[in-house]
Amino acid sequence: MARVLRPGGHFLYTDLRPQGDIAEWEAALADAPIQMLSRDNINAQVVRGLERNSQRIQDLVARMPIPLRRLGREYAGAKGTGFYRAMRSGKYPYRLYCFTKN
């Protein structure tokens, strides 16, 4: 993205990692050839979105092929799933970064 981002352009990046991997992840991002303007933990917002969309998520998983439904339920993020609990507990911090190219 550094190659195609125009000078003054912005790149927003979100992702999640296990809590123990955050320092290594952020060190790698600090070495990026573009400047980090901001970073934020957005777990609360992600959890709120999962809660508001829990029924919709469950409906979508129910339409998946039967062999995939168990996996879909666990990782889709509906309320009460392992992914939802991990997000709510902070075990997997969800981060938002804003970069720019000078």
C-alpha positions as YAML, in Angstrom:
chain: A
units: angstrom
residues:
- id: 1
  name: MET
  ca: [0.00, 0.00, 0.00]
- id: 2
  name: ALA
  ca: [2.95, 2.35, 0.54]
- id: 3
  name: ARG
  ca: [3.77, 2.09, -3.17]
- id: 4
  name: VAL
  ca: [0.29, 3.05, -4.39]
- id: 5
  name: LEU
  ca: [-0.74, 5.55, -1.69]
- id: 6
  name: ARG
  ca: [-0.31, 9.09, -2.94]
- id: 7
  name: PRO
  ca: [1.58, 11.63, -0.81]
- id: 8
  name: GLY
  ca: [-0.82, 13.04, 1.77]
- id: 9
  name: GLY
  ca: [-3.13, 10.05, 1.34]
- id: 10
  name: HIS
  ca: [-4.47, 8.07, 4.28]
- id: 11
  name: PHE
  ca: [-4.67, 4.34, 4.88]
- id: 12
  name: LEU
  ca: [-6.95, 2.93, 7.61]
- id: 13
  name: TYR
  ca: [-6.13, -0.54, 8.87]
- id: 14
  name: THR
  ca: [-8.01, -2.71, 11.37]
- id: 15
  name: ASP
  ca: [-7.12, -6.15, 12.63]
- id: 16
  name: LEU
  ca: [-6.97, -8.26, 15.76]
- id: 17
  name: ARG
  ca: [-4.23, -10.31, 17.37]
- id: 18
  name: PRO
  ca: [-3.84, -12.30, 20.59]
- id: 19
  name: GLN
  ca: [-2.95, -10.00, 23.50]
- id: 20
  name: GLY
  ca: [0.56, -11.51, 23.76]
- id: 21
  name: ASP
  ca: [1.37, -10.65, 20.12]
- id: 22
  name: ILE
  ca: [0.55, -6.92, 20.27]
- id: 23
  name: ALA
  ca: [4.09, -5.63, 20.97]
- id: 24
  name: GLU
  ca: [5.61, -7.57, 18.06]
- id: 25
  name: TRP
  ca: [2.75, -6.55, 15.75]
- id: 26
  name: GLU
  ca: [3.08, -2.86, 16.60]
- id: 27
  name: ALA
  ca: [6.88, -3.01, 16.20]
- id: 28
  name: ALA
  ca: [6.36, -4.35, 12.67]
- id: 29
  name: LEU
  ca: [3.85, -1.58, 11.94]
- id: 30
  name: ALA
  ca: [6.30, 1.04, 13.26]
- id: 31
  name: ASP
  ca: [8.78, -0.15, 10.62]
- id: 32
  name: ALA
  ca: [6.26, 0.43, 7.81]
- id: 33
  name: PRO
  ca: [7.40, 2.85, 5.09]
- id: 34
  name: ILE
  ca: [4.48, 5.17, 5.93]
- id: 35
  name: GLN
  ca: [3.81, 7.27, 9.03]
- id: 36
  name: MET
  ca: [1.41, 6.06, 11.72]
- id: 37
  name: LEU
  ca: [-0.85, 8.96, 12.72]
- id: 38
  name: SER
  ca: [-3.01, 7.20, 15.28]
- id: 39
  name: ARG
  ca: [-3.93, 3.87, 16.82]
- id: 40
  name: ASP
  ca: [-6.86, 2.86, 18.95]
- id: 41
  name: ASN
  ca: [-8.29, -0.23, 20.61]
- id: 42
  name: ILE
  ca: [-11.83, -0.59, 19.20]
- id: 43
  name: ASN
  ca: [-12.95, -3.71, 21.10]
- id: 44
  name: ALA
  ca: [-15.89, -1.92, 22.71]
- id: 45
  name: GLN
  ca: [-17.22, -0.77, 19.34]
- id: 46
  name: VAL
  ca: [-16.72, -4.21, 17.76]
- id: 47
  name: VAL
  ca: [-18.47, -5.95, 20.66]
- id: 48
  name: ARG
  ca: [-21.37, -3.48, 20.43]
- id: 49
  name: GLY
  ca: [-21.66, -4.22, 16.70]
- id: 50
  name: LEU
  ca: [-21.61, -7.97, 17.33]
- id: 51
  name: GLU
  ca: [-24.35, -7.60, 19.95]
- id: 52
  name: ARG
  ca: [-26.53, -5.48, 17.67]
- id: 53
  name: ASN
  ca: [-26.10, -7.92, 14.77]
- id: 54
  name: SER
  ca: [-26.20, -11.19, 16.72]
- id: 55
  name: GLN
  ca: [-29.53, -12.37, 15.30]
- id: 56
  name: ARG
  ca: [-28.53, -11.45, 11.75]
- id: 57
  name: ILE
  ca: [-25.24, -13.35, 12.20]
- id: 58
  name: GLN
  ca: [-27.09, -16.41, 13.50]
- id: 59
  name: ASP
  ca: [-29.49, -16.27, 10.53]
- id: 60
  name: LEU
  ca: [-26.58, -16.14, 8.07]
- id: 61
  name: VAL
  ca: [-24.82, -19.06, 9.77]
- id: 62
  name: ALA
  ca: [-28.05, -21.09, 9.55]
- id: 63
  name: ARG
  ca: [-27.89, -20.67, 5.76]
- id: 64
  name: MET
  ca: [-24.35, -22.07, 5.54]
- id: 65
  name: PRO
  ca: [-23.78, -25.63, 4.34]
- id: 66
  name: ILE
  ca: [-24.39, -28.00, 7.26]
- id: 67
  name: PRO
  ca: [-20.75, -29.17, 7.59]
- id: 68
  name: LEU
  ca: [-19.61, -25.55, 8.06]
- id: 69
  name: ARG
  ca: [-22.24, -24.36, 10.53]
- id: 70
  name: ARG
  ca: [-20.41, -25.38, 13.70]
- id: 71
  name: LEU
  ca: [-17.30, -23.50, 12.61]
- id: 72
  name: GLY
  ca: [-19.42, -20.60, 11.40]
- id: 73
  name: ARG
  ca: [-21.22, -20.32, 14.74]
- id: 74
  name: GLU
  ca: [-17.96, -20.28, 16.67]
- id: 75
  name: TYR
  ca: [-16.14, -17.65, 14.61]
- id: 76
  name: ALA
  ca: [-18.92, -15.45, 13.22]
- id: 77
  name: GLY
  ca: [-19.10, -13.51, 16.47]
- id: 78
  name: ALA
  ca: [-22.71, -13.94, 17.53]
- id: 79
  name: LYS
  ca: [-23.40, -13.28, 21.18]
- id: 80
  name: GLY
  ca: [-22.30, -16.19, 23.40]
- id: 81
  name: THR
  ca: [-19.71, -17.64, 20.98]
- id: 82
  name: GLY
  ca: [-16.03, -18.12, 21.72]
- id: 83
  name: PHE
  ca: [-15.05, -15.26, 19.44]
- id: 84
  name: TYR
  ca: [-17.56, -12.95, 21.11]
- id: 85
  name: ARG
  ca: [-16.25, -13.90, 24.57]
- id: 86
  name: ALA
  ca: [-12.63, -13.39, 23.46]
- id: 87
  name: MET
  ca: [-13.46, -9.95, 22.09]
- id: 88
  name: ARG
  ca: [-15.44, -8.97, 25.18]
- id: 89
  name: SER
  ca: [-12.65, -10.09, 27.54]
- id: 90
  name: GLY
  ca: [-9.91, -8.30, 25.59]
- id: 91
  name: LYS
  ca: [-8.07, -11.56, 24.91]
- id: 92
  name: TYR
  ca: [-7.95, -10.50, 21.25]
- id: 93
  name: PRO
  ca: [-7.59, -6.71, 21.07]
- id: 94
  name: TYR
  ca: [-9.09, -5.27, 17.90]
- id: 95
  name: ARG
  ca: [-7.02, -2.29, 16.74]
- id: 96
  name: LEU
  ca: [-7.56, 0.57, 14.34]
- id: 97
  name: TYR
  ca: [-4.58, 2.35, 12.78]
- id: 98
  name: CYS
  ca: [-4.41, 5.42, 10.58]
- id: 99
  name: PHE
  ca: [-1.34, 5.93, 8.38]
- id: 100
  name: THR
  ca: [-0.30, 8.63, 5.94]
- id: 101
  name: LYS
  ca: [2.32, 8.93, 3.27]
- id: 102
  name: ASN
  ca: [4.47, 12.06, 3.33]
...
